[in-house]
């Protein structure tokens, strides 16, 4: 099963602020999943999007 990240986890993983992590979600093509008002991201999809 794929690892799913929250915004605070993304900010910690990428060593960026939470506000910058939220700003990334507004970038075109960002691989987010919305569950109600919650935002989740599949870790492998995030790395693909970042080209890592």
PARO-553647 format. One record per residue (C-alpha): residue number from 1; residue in three letters; x, z, y. Coordinates in nm, 3 decimals, always signed. Example, Ala and Ser with C-alpha at 12.3 -4.5 7.8 and 13.67 -1.06 7.14 Angstrom:
// residues 2
i,aa,east,up,north
1,ALA,+1.230,+0.780,-0.450
2,SER,+1.367,+0.714,-0.106
***
This chain:
// residues 52
i,aa,east,up,north
1,UNK,+0.000,+0.000,+0.000
2,UNK,+0.123,-0.082,+0.350
3,UNK,+0.237,+0.192,+0.584
4,UNK,+0.004,+0.225,+0.882
5,UNK,+0.130,+0.363,+1.212
6,UNK,-0.034,+0.527,+1.511
7,UNK,+0.079,+0.473,+1.869
8,UNK,+0.275,+0.802,+1.882
9,UNK,+0.451,+0.703,+1.559
10,UNK,+0.536,+0.360,+1.703
11,UNK,+0.680,+0.517,+2.018
12,UNK,+0.895,+0.751,+1.809
13,UNK,+1.006,+0.473,+1.571
14,UNK,+1.102,+0.235,+1.854
15,UNK,+1.231,+0.517,+2.079
16,UNK,+1.004,+0.417,+2.367
17,UNK,+0.748,+0.611,+2.569
18,UNK,+0.388,+0.635,+2.456
19,UNK,+0.280,+0.441,+2.765
20,UNK,+0.519,+0.157,+2.675
21,UNK,+0.385,+0.161,+2.317
22,UNK,+0.029,+0.127,+2.452
23,UNK,+0.148,-0.155,+2.681
24,UNK,+0.285,-0.340,+2.375
25,UNK,-0.066,-0.341,+2.224
26,UNK,-0.181,-0.558,+2.514
27,UNK,+0.086,-0.824,+2.447
28,UNK,-0.037,-1.153,+2.306
29,UNK,-0.024,-1.161,+1.928
30,UNK,+0.042,-0.788,+1.883
31,UNK,-0.073,-0.702,+1.529
32,UNK,-0.309,-0.413,+1.596
33,UNK,-0.604,-0.289,+1.396
34,UNK,-0.888,-0.118,+1.579
35,UNK,-1.088,+0.147,+1.396
36,UNK,-1.348,+0.247,+1.650
37,UNK,-1.141,+0.342,+1.953
38,UNK,-0.832,+0.420,+1.743
39,UNK,-0.541,+0.179,+1.728
40,UNK,-0.338,+0.138,+1.410
41,UNK,-0.055,-0.100,+1.323
42,UNK,+0.081,-0.206,+0.984
43,UNK,+0.453,-0.129,+0.996
44,UNK,+0.565,-0.453,+0.826
45,UNK,+0.350,-0.660,+1.066
46,UNK,+0.500,-0.476,+1.365
47,UNK,+0.852,-0.562,+1.245
48,UNK,+0.752,-0.927,+1.193
49,UNK,+0.610,-0.937,+1.547
50,UNK,+0.931,-0.784,+1.682
51,UNK,+1.137,-1.032,+1.476
52,UNK,+1.336,-0.753,+1.308
***
